[in-house]
Amino acid sequence: MRDAVIVEAVRTPIGKGKPGGALSGVHPVELLAHTLQALIGRSGVDPELVDDVIGGCVDQVGEQAMNTTRYAWLAAGLPESVPATTVDRQCGSSQQAVHFAAQGVIAGAYDVVVACGIESMSRVPMWSNVPPGADPFSAAIAARYPGGLIPQGVSAELIAAKWSVSREAMDAFASGSHAKAAQARSAGLFEAELVPVTTPAGLVALDESVRPNTTPEILAGLRPSFADPGFAGRYPQIDWSVTAGNSSPINDGASAVLITSSETAARLGLRPLARLHSFAVTGSDPLLMLTGVVPATEKVLRRAGLSLPDIDLFEVNEAFASVVLAWLQETGADPAKVNVNGGAIALGHPLGASGTRLMTTLVHAMRERGARFALQTMCEAGGLANATILEALD
């Protein structure tokens, strides 16, 4: 029976997604191209052997339009004969790309495949693909959800209210994310995964959003980001405690993993970093929207035949601190095993790149810490979530 293994995993540093951010001067196609060049170069694989390139991207418009994954592969100077496609499962787009790639290898449709992701939020801002006056939801959605769908920040507030997650707990979690990321960076734990980027302004070699001196007291001074009188009447239970400090920032970045089978890896002389053990994707309430990580975790553990204590490391995307804290309450996972090198609140969340960014960080952390099993899950707009279990190989 065929399996799927990751043999290389890389990412760019993550820049602030605003004009003047460290990577804002780099076209997203070229940013992903740079990552793909590094992936193929570090692996030593003949790029002609790649059967497909599957990329994640959320705002597929403007500089990220027209199947940006294909043009990134070409911009990297890689063979024209290799196809590519771009997928959108919102924040989990590149984690879904990993699922598609691995499932193709297991099925025998691929021998060697790249899964990757890109988002340049400084150059292609969020919701750029929704022109003014356009309604992407339609009258049927309005009929099914009469009160209307709500922004993710308000969903994060509803989660905080439902699970009684305090402002103090969210700020403490966010401060801890920065502390772990800063410590990992100082210890050189990101060096094996990072691909420095040369920009018009100079070399970018470090994640730009990490703030080593952040404390809960500093974060306590920030005002709520999503307080809205219109929602206050509709949701009186909300205390309005989600801020820019306990949420993920807006970012630029790219990431990529190379996937093959154990048999092909042995034939090509490649050393697997981890086996892609099990996969799950779930739908959940599109109003709470971000709670799908809980059923996705349960589903992937069932499929794997594992229980929570079997998992040595977790990556739970820090879109908002309330999401991870609610997930911890529901699952009972050990917080010491979660996002051990910091998460998106500190490192950043370049939407389409985040799935393979988390996986890149996770496979390297598994090797560093001697973990056998690891689980990654991400909440996604529209009430979706992906979950993946990785297994270390001797």
N, C-alpha and C positions, 0 to 999 in steps of 0.2 A: 504494500500500500504506500503510495507516494505521500511525502510530507512537504512542508514549505519552511524554509529557514531564511533568516536575515544574515547576509554575509558582509554587509557594509552599511553604515548609517552615518550621515553627516548633516550638518545644518550651518547656516550663516549665523553670525551674531544677530541679535534682534535689536533693531533700531526703533526709536520713537517715531510713531506714525504721524508726523506733522512736518510742515515746511521747515527745513533746517535740521530735521532729524538725521542721524548718522548715515542712513541708507536712502534718504529721500531723493538724492541725486542720481539714483540708479533705476533705470527702467525695469519694471518687474520681469519682463522676458529675460533681460540680461542677468538679473539677480538669480533667477531660477537656473539659467544656463550655467552660471558660475558654479552653482551647487551640483548640477549634473556632471559637469567636467570633473569636479573633485571626487564625486562618487565613483565614476568610472575609473579615474586615474588611481585612486587609492586602492580600489579592488583589484586592478590589473586585468580586468575582464576585457576581452575583445568586444567593443561596442556592437559589432555586427551580430553578435550572439543574442543581443537583447530582442525579445519577441514583442514587447510592448512597453510603453511608458504611460502610466496612469497618474494623473495629477489632480490635486484638489485645489479649487479656487472658489471663493464665495461671490464676490462682485465681478462677474464676468462681463465687463463692459469697458469701453475706452481702451486703455493700455493693457487691460487683462481680457480683452475680447478675442474672438476668432480662434478658440482652442489654443490658449496661451502655452499649454504644455508642449504642443507640437512645435511651436516657434521657438520655445526655449531650447528644445533638443537641437533644432537646426542652428540656432544662434551659438550653441556650444561647439559647433563644428563637427557634430556627430553624424553618423550615416543617415542619408536621406531614406534609406530602405526601411528604417525602424519606424513603426507607426506610434502614434500617441493620441491620448484623449484626455479631456478635462471633465471632472465630475463635481457636483455640488450637493453635499449633504450638510450645508451650513457649516458651523464650526467644526464638525467632524469630517469634513470633506476628504482630507488626506488620510485620516484613519480608515475611512471607507475605501479609499484607493488601495490601502494595504490589504483590506479584506478581499477586494476584487482580485488583486494581484496574487495573493496567496491561494485563494480558491481556484484561480486559473492554473496555478502550478500543481495543486493537489489533483485537479481534474485531468491533468495532462495536456491542457491547452497551451501552456507555457512551460519553458525550461528555465528561462532567465527573464526577469521582468523588473522594472523600476516602478516604485510608488513614491510620489513626491507631493509637494504642496508649495503654494506661493500666495502671498498677499502683500501688496504695497498700499497700505491704508493712507499714507501721505499723498500718494499720487492718484489713487482711486478710492475716495472716501466711502465709508459705509453708506449703503442705499443709493449709490450712484446709478444702479441699474433700475431704479424706480423713478421715472421722470415725474415732475410736478403734475399733479392731477390724475396720475395713473393709480388704479386700484388693483393690486396683485391678488386680492382675495376673492373677489366676485360676490354677487348677491347671494349665492347659495351659502357661502361661508357666513355672511352677515345673518342669514336666516337661522343657521345652526347655532351661532353664538350671538344672540341678540344684543348683548352688552358690548360686543366688539372685542377683537383681540387687543392685547396690550403690549407695551414695550417690554423688553427683557428686564430692564432695571426695575420695573414695577413687579414683574414676576419674581425677581430676587427679593423684593420687599415682602411679597406674599409668602414666600418660602420662609423668610425670617420670622414672620408672624406666626405661621402655622407650626413651626418647630420651636418656637420661643427662643430664637437665636438673638442674643442681645447685641447692641452696638459694640459693647466692650469686647464681647467674644469675637466679633468679626474683625475689629481693629487689632486684637491680639494675634489672631490667625494671620492677618495680612503682614503685620510686623515680623512674625515668625518666618513667613515666606521670604521676605527680604533678607533676614538674618541667615537662613539656610543657603540661599543663593549666593550671598556674599562669601560665606564660609567655603562653599564648594568652589567658587571662583578662586579664592585665595589659595586653596589646596590644589589647584590645577586640575580639578575633576572634569572640567568641560573641554580641556585641551584636545582630547582624542576625538571629540565630535565636532569641534568648531572648524569652519572654513573661513578665515579672514577674507574681507572684501576690500579691494582697492577702489576708492570712490574719487570723484573730482576734488574732494576736500581732504583726501588722505586715506590711510589704512584704517579700517574698522575691524577690531579684533576682540572686542568685549561687548557684552549685552548692555545696552544703553539705559534700560529702565531700572536696573537694580540700584536700590538706595541703601547702602550699608548702615547709615545712621538713623534709619526710620525707627520710631518707637510708637507704642500705643498712645502715648501722651501727645505726640505730634499728630498722629492720625485723628485723634479725638477732636482736634481743632477744625477739621474739614466739615463743610456743610453737606447735607444730603444732596445727591445729584439728581434725583428723580421725583422730588416732591412736586405735586401738581394738584391744585385745588379741585380739578375735575375728577381726579381719582380719589381724593381724600373723602369725598362724600360717598363714593361707591364702595370704598374699602376702608371703613373706619377703624379696622383692626391694625392698620399699618402705622408703625411708629416713625417711618421715614428715617432709616439709619444706614442705608446703602450709599456709600460715598465713592469718589474717585480713588480714595486710598484703599478701600477694601473691595475694590473691583479690579478686573484686569484693565490695563491701559490699551491704547490704540497703537498699533505697531506695524513695522515692515520686517519681512523675513522670508526665508525659503529653507526647505529641508528635503531630504530624500533618503530612501533606503533601497538596497538591492536585494531582491528575493529570488531564491532558486530552490531546488530540492536538495536533500542531503546527498543523494546519488550524484547529481550534477555538480554540486560543490566539491565532492571528493574527486570527481573526474577532472575538474578544472583546478584543483589544488587550492581551494578556498576554505577558510576556517569559519564555520558558522558562529555568529554571535548568540543566536537564540533560535529556537523552533517556534513557529506560529502555531500554537497548540489548539486554541478554540476561539470562536467568533460569535458575536450576537449583536443584533440591532433591534431596538424596540421603539414603539410609539407610546406617547403618554399625553396627558391633558395639555392642550396647546395654550391654555391660560397660565397655569403654573409653569408649563413649558420646559423648565430646566430640571425637573425631577426624574427624568427618564434614566438617569444614571443608577438609580436604585433598582428598578426591575431589570435593567441591562446587566448589572452586576450579578443579580440572582440568576438570570437566564444563562449567562456565560459559565457560571460555576456549575450549574446543572449539566450543561452540555459537556463540560470538561470532566465531570465526575469528581470534582474537588469541592472542598469546603473552605470557608474564609480563613481558618488557621493554616491551611496549606500555602497560602500566598505570602511570600516574603516581602514584596514591595508592591506599592500601588502608585499609579499616576492618575489622579482625578483632576480634570482640568479646572483651574481656578478662574472660571469666568467671573464668578462672584464668590466671596467668602461664605455667604449663606448657603450656597449650593453644596460645598464640600462639608460644611458643618452639619447640614441636614443629612447628607449621605452617611457621615460618621455615626450620627444618632441611629439611623435606620439599620445600618449594617453591623454596627458594633466593632468595626475594624479598629486596629491599634493605630492611633494617630502617629506613633513613632515610625510606622512603615509607609506613611503617606507623603508623597512629594518630598522625598528626603533631600533633594538638592534645590528646593524651592520650586515654586510653580508659576503660573501665568501672571499672578498679581505682581510678582517681582520681575520675572524674566520677560514677560510680555506675551501677547496673544495675537499674532498675525494670522487672522482667521483661517484661511485655507492652508496655511503651513503648519498649523498647530498640531494636527494629528500625527504627522511624521516627526515633528519636533519633539513632542512628548515621547514618542516611541524611540527616537534616537537617544534621548537622555536616559530613557528607561533601560535600554539594552546595555548601555555603557555602565549604568549604575548596578545592574545585575552582575556584571563581570567584576566590578570594583568590590562589591559586597558579598560575593559568593552566593547570590540568591538562586534558588532553583526555579520557583514560579513567580511570575509578576503579572499584575492585572492593570490594564489601562482602560479608562472610561471617560467619555466626554458628553456633556449636555449640549443640545443643539436646538436652534430656533425651530418653532413649529411643533414642539413636543416630541423630540427624537433623541436617541442616544445610541452610541456604539460602545461595545466592550470587547476587549481582546485579552487573551491569556497567552503569555510567553513562557517558554520552558528553556532553561539553560541546558546546554549539551556539553558533555565532557570533551 
